[in-house]
Amino acid sequence: MDEKKLEKFIKPMLAKSSEDAFDDEDWIFEIKWDGFRAVADLSKKQPLFYSRNGISFLSKFNSITEDFSQQKHHMILDGEIVAYDENGKPSFQLLQQIGDNPDLALTYQVFDLLWLNGHSTEELPLLQRKELLKDALTETDLIKFCDHVPEKGIEFFNQMKKMQLEGMIAKKADSIYSESSRSTDWLKIKFSNTEEAIICGFTEPKGSRQGFGALILGKYIDGKLTYSGHTGTGFNNELLNQIHERLKKLVVKSSPFETVPKTNMPVTWTKPELVCEIKFSEITKDGMFRHPVFVAIREDKEAKEISSSVKKPVQKTSKSKTMTTKKSTENTEDASEKDSEITLNRHKIKLTNQDKIYFPKDKISKGDVVDYYQSVADYILPHLKNRPLSLNRFPSGIDHSGFYQKDAGDSFPDWIKTTKVHSESTDKYIDYAICNDKATLAYLNNLGCIDFNPWNSSLPDLDHPDYLVLDLDPSKKNTFDHVIETAQQVKEVLDLIKIKGYCKTSGSTGIHIYIPMGDSYDYDQVKDFALILMQQVHEKLPKITTLERSLQKRDDKKIYLDYLQNRQGQTLASVYSLRPKEGAAVSMPVEWDELKKGLKPTDFNIENALERIKAKGDLFKPVLGKGIDMMKVLELLQNAV
C-alpha cells in the first residue's frame, strides 16, 4: 500500500475459527464479508480511515471517505470494505486492484460502534451497540449498516452458502467489544478452508514459468516461526511477476526457520513479512497445509498476527446454549465468578460481572448497586411506575464516561415494558423503557444504569405532569450552604401561598423541591407557574440566585433557579436513586427542619440510605397524591404581592 501507517490507532476485535453452524438464542449471525477490515474514526473534525494495522485508507478508498461528511454524529465505526464483481458478488481479488479500477463498486459494511458523541460504547452489550449504530449511522450508497439474524444460525449459514458467500460470523449478543483480542465471543464459520500464511521464501521456476515456482509458507506456533507447507498454484503470469518483484526486496541469506525444511527445489529465503491468503483441504497433524492454493496477498495483515488457528467445534450445553456463564452450568475459563442468574417477578435475569468495581474509591461493585436497588425497590418503584425513563449508564464505572440512553430498541427483553414517544427534535419515535418491577430494576442495573431519571408525567397521560419541580442548581463558586439558604427561601414563598412542597437532595450538588400537580395541568401551564415561583425567590435573593440559563452569561457565583425542568421529556434523578459520584450519594428526601447549614449531599449514601428510609418512611409519597389548585394559589400570590 502507498498509504502511511498511523502512530496511534485502534486494533479491532477479532473472531476465532469454528467448524459448524449452530442455533442459539444468545447469539446473532452476520455475513462474513471477504474484504478489508477498516475502522472509521469520525470523532474529530478530520476523519481517520484505516486498516486493522493502522494503514490509512483515506485516499485509497476516497469514494467511501467522501461520504463521511454525510454522517451527523461523532463516531468510531468498525466494518469491512467490500468490492463487488459484475455479478454483484464480493471479490477480494478486485479489491486489491482498486488502483487500476477507480470506479470499482464498493461498500463500507459497518457492523459495530466503538464510540458515540463523546462516550465509549465498547463495554455495552453487542446488541445495544448495534441498536445505537443503526440509529446514529446515516446510510449512503457506499456506507451501509450490516444487519444480523438472531438465533437461527444454521438456516442463515445455509442461505449464505446458496448465495456463494464466504461464510458467516457468529457473535454473542451480550459480548462487549475487546480491542486487539481474538475472542470466542465472536466466531468465523466458513464454507471453504482459508487461512493466512507468511511467505518465508520461494523456489526457482521450472520450464517457461516466470518469477518463482512455489511460495514457502509459515506461521507462528507458540511464538516460534514454523514451516507449514508450500503452494505453487493459484497464480497467473502477472501475479507471479508482481509477487516476485516484491519478494526480491526481502531476500535474506539464511532461512528464517530454526529448523530448515526440506524442499524439492533450491529456495531463496526472504524476511517473514509478507502475508498471503490460501485455501486448502485440511491441516495435517504436523501442521502442514494440504493442497494449498494461493488466493491473494493480504496487505491488511501483519506477519506477527499469523499464528496457529486450530479449529474447534463450538461447545454446547444440553439445551444448545453456547459457551454460557451461568452458575448452574460449568463456567468457561473467562467467566466471572460473580456471574449468576436470578428469578424476579417470574423472569430470569442474567447478572454479569457482579464483582466489577463501579465506584473505585469507595470499592463499590456492580453487585452492590444491584443489591441496593433491590433493597429499596418497594420505595423507589412507585416513583418510577409507568414513567418513561432516561437511563444514566456507566458500564465501565464512574471513572469512565457514562451516557444517557432513552431508546430501549429491540435488544431489551420482551417482558420489559416500553412506550413509544415521538421526538420532535429528531422526528423519530423513541421506545422508552418503563421500570415497574424488581426484575426490570435488576436488568437495568446490570446494564450499568446507576441512576434513574423518570419523566414528570406517567402513563396513560404523558401530557399532564404529576408534579412540578424546582431545581436549585449551584454554580462552581457556590457552597451547599448557599443552596440550603435558597431552598429555605423557596419554603417561605410556598408557605406564603399555602403550598406544601417536598424537598430532596439531588445526590450531587443541588436540591430539588417537588409540588404535587395531580396531572390536572399541561406542561406549559406547570412550567409557567414554576417560573412565577422562581421569580419570587429571585426577588428575595438577587445576590446569590439567577434565572439566566446560559452558562456563558451566568454569574459563576449564583445559583440557577431552573424552572425549565418542567418541560415535557426533561428528567431529574429519581428520589432514592444512587448518583454516579464519589461517595455513592443517594437522592434523599429531607424534612424541612433537617434542611440546615452543615448538611451535605453525601450524608445520605448507599451505606445508610435503607436504614434512614425505613425509619422515616417514604417522605415523598404525597408528591404522587392530590395536586394543588393553581387558580387559588395564583390569587393568594397576587394578594400577597
HELIX and SHEET records of a PDB file:
HELIX    1   1 ASN A   62  THR A   65  1                                   4    
HELIX    2   2 GLU A   66  GLN A   70  5                                   5    
HELIX    3   3 PHE A   92  GLN A   96  1                                   5    
HELIX    4   4 LEU A  126  ALA A  136  1                                  11    
HELIX    5   5 GLY A  153  LYS A  162  1                                  10    
HELIX    6   6 ASN A  237  LYS A  248  1                                  12    
HELIX    7   7 ALA A  303  GLU A  305  5                                   3    
HELIX    8   8 PRO A  360  ASP A  362  5                                   3    
HELIX    9   9 LYS A  366  SER A  375  1                                  10    
HELIX   10  10 ALA A  377  LEU A  384  1                                   8    
HELIX   11  11 LYS A  438  ASN A  446  1                                   9    
HELIX   12  12 PHE A  480  LEU A  496  1                                  17    
HELIX   13  13 TYR A  523  LYS A  540  1                                  18    
HELIX   14  14 LEU A  564  ASN A  566  5                                   3    
HELIX   15  15 TRP A  592  GLU A  594  5                                   3    
HELIX   16  16 PRO A  601  ASP A  603  5                                   3    
HELIX   17  17 ALA A  609  LYS A  616  1                                   8    
HELIX   18  18 LYS A  621  LEU A  624  5                                   4    
HELIX   19  19 MET A  630  ALA A  640  1                                  11    
SHEET    1   A 5 LEU A  14  SER A  17  0                                        
SHEET    2   A 5 ARG A 182  LYS A 190  1                                        
SHEET    3   A 5 GLY A 167  LYS A 172 -1                                        
SHEET    4   A 5 ASP A  24  ILE A  31 -1                                        
SHEET    5   A 5 VAL A 149  GLU A 151 -1                                        
SHEET    1   B 5 LEU A  48  SER A  51  0                                        
SHEET    2   B 5 PHE A  36  ASP A  41 -1                                        
SHEET    3   B 5 MET A  75  TYR A  84 -1                                        
SHEET    4   B 5 ALA A 105  LEU A 116 -1                                        
SHEET    5   B 5 HIS A 119  SER A 120 -1                                        
SHEET    1   C 5 LEU A  48  SER A  51  0                                        
SHEET    2   C 5 PHE A  36  ASP A  41 -1                                        
SHEET    3   C 5 MET A  75  TYR A  84 -1                                        
SHEET    4   C 5 ALA A 105  LEU A 116 -1                                        
SHEET    5   C 5 ILE A 143  PHE A 145  1                                        
SHEET    1   D 4 LYS A 224  THR A 231  0                                        
SHEET    2   D 4 LEU A 215  ILE A 221 -1                                        
SHEET    3   D 4 ASN A 193  THR A 203 -1                                        
SHEET    4   D 4 VAL A 267  TRP A 269 -1                                        
SHEET    1   E 5 LYS A 224  THR A 231  0                                        
SHEET    2   E 5 LEU A 215  ILE A 221 -1                                        
SHEET    3   E 5 ASN A 193  THR A 203 -1                                        
SHEET    4   E 5 VAL A 275  PHE A 280 -1                                        
SHEET    5   E 5 VAL A 293  ILE A 297 -1                                        
SHEET    1   F 2 GLU A 282  ILE A 283  0                                        
SHEET    2   F 2 PHE A 289  ARG A 290 -1                                        
SHEET    1   G 2 SER A 340  LEU A 344  0                                        
SHEET    2   G 2 HIS A 347  LEU A 351 -1                                        
SHEET    1   H 2 ILE A 357  PHE A 359  0                                        
SHEET    2   H 2 ILE A 364  SER A 365 -1                                        
SHEET    1   I 3 PHE A 403  GLN A 405  0                                        
SHEET    2   I 3 LEU A 389  ARG A 393 -1                                        
SHEET    3   I 3 CYS A 449  PRO A 454 -1                                        
SHEET    1   J 2 THR A 418  SER A 423  0                                        
SHEET    2   J 2 LYS A 428  ALA A 433 -1                                        
SHEET    1   K 6 THR A 545  THR A 546  0                                        
SHEET    2   K 6 ILE A 559  ASP A 562  1                                        
SHEET    3   K 6 TYR A 467  ASP A 473 -1                                        
SHEET    4   K 6 ILE A 511  PRO A 516 -1                                        
SHEET    5   K 6 TYR A 502  THR A 505 -1                                        
SHEET    6   K 6 PRO A 589  VAL A 590 -1                                        
END                                                                             
